[in-house]
Amino acid sequence: MLKRILKWFFPIVLLAVIALAIFLINLIWFRPWSLNLFYEKVFAETIFSEPELLSALGLVEQFGITSHNGKLSDESPAHQQW
């Protein structure tokens, strides 16, 4: 009985891991499947590139991530021309 359960359990887990990996790869590097996922990706990219905004929102401090608190955004003229 246990052999039969394990025989089906590992392929199902492997299939779920592969499906999750495909979803994450598509979300990160390619066009997301839905507009909400696209906006969430853009929002995450924006707040993680702006340390002052990330500190002001306080989204990651609850998880103990505080390395961004002492940094400032780059407001130099060379960076603004990007």
PATOR-283156 format. One line per field, with one value per residue (C-alpha): x, y, z. Coordinates in steps of 0.05 Angstrom, whole numbers, padded with zeros to 5 digits, always signed. Layout:
x [X / ...]
y [Y / ...]
z [Z / ...]
end
This chain:
x [+00000 / +00056 / +00094 / +00033 / +00024 / +00097 / +00095 / +00043 / +00064 / +00133 / +00110 / +00054 / +00101 / +00151 / +00097 / +00074 / +00146 / +00156 / +00090 / +00109 / +00178 / +00147 / +00099 / +00154 / +00201 / +00145 / +00127 / +00199 / +00228 / +00170 / +00101 / +00056 / -00008 / -00052 / -00052 / -00053 / +00011 / +00043 / +00025 / +00050 / +00116 / +00124 / +00106 / +00157 / +00211 / +00196 / +00197 / +00259 / +00297 / +00277 / +00303 / +00269 / +00202 / +00213 / +00229 / +00168 / +00120 / +00150 / +00130 / +00192 / +00211 / +00161 / +00203 / +00268 / +00296 / +00325 / +00387 / +00354 / +00339 / +00407 / +00409 / +00386 / +00359 / +00407 / +00382 / +00443 / +00435 / +00469 / +00418 / +00359 / +00377 / +00363]
y [+00000 / +00049 / +00033 / +00049 / +00116 / +00134 / +00112 / +00166 / +00218 / +00234 / +00245 / +00290 / +00331 / +00335 / +00358 / +00412 / +00437 / +00440 / +00478 / +00528 / +00538 / +00551 / +00601 / +00638 / +00640 / +00667 / +00719 / +00743 / +00742 / +00742 / +00771 / +00754 / +00716 / +00769 / +00844 / +00840 / +00799 / +00850 / +00908 / +00869 / +00856 / +00930 / +00952 / +00904 / +00927 / +01000 / +00995 / +00951 / +01001 / +01060 / +01048 / +01111 / +01088 / +01018 / +01048 / +01094 / +01038 / +00992 / +00928 / +00886 / +00910 / +00861 / +00805 / +00833 / +00861 / +00929 / +00935 / +00987 / +01036 / +01071 / +01080 / +01139 / +01140 / +01163 / +01232 / +01254 / +01287 / +01228 / +01180 / +01224 / +01222 / +01147]
z [+00000 / +00019 / -00045 / -00087 / -00051 / -00059 / -00132 / -00146 / -00095 / -00123 / -00196 / -00172 / -00129 / -00186 / -00234 / -00184 / -00175 / -00251 / -00260 / -00206 / -00237 / -00305 / -00274 / -00237 / -00297 / -00341 / -00289 / -00279 / -00349 / -00398 / -00405 / -00345 / -00357 / -00325 / -00318 / -00242 / -00241 / -00287 / -00241 / -00180 / -00216 / -00235 / -00164 / -00133 / -00182 / -00166 / -00090 / -00088 / -00133 / -00088 / -00017 / +00011 / -00016 / +00012 / +00081 / +00078 / +00061 / +00114 / +00078 / +00093 / +00163 / +00193 / +00165 / +00195 / +00129 / +00147 / +00103 / +00058 / +00115 / +00112 / +00037 / -00006 / -00076 / -00131 / -00152 / -00189 / -00258 / -00292 / -00261 / -00279 / -00353 / -00355]
end
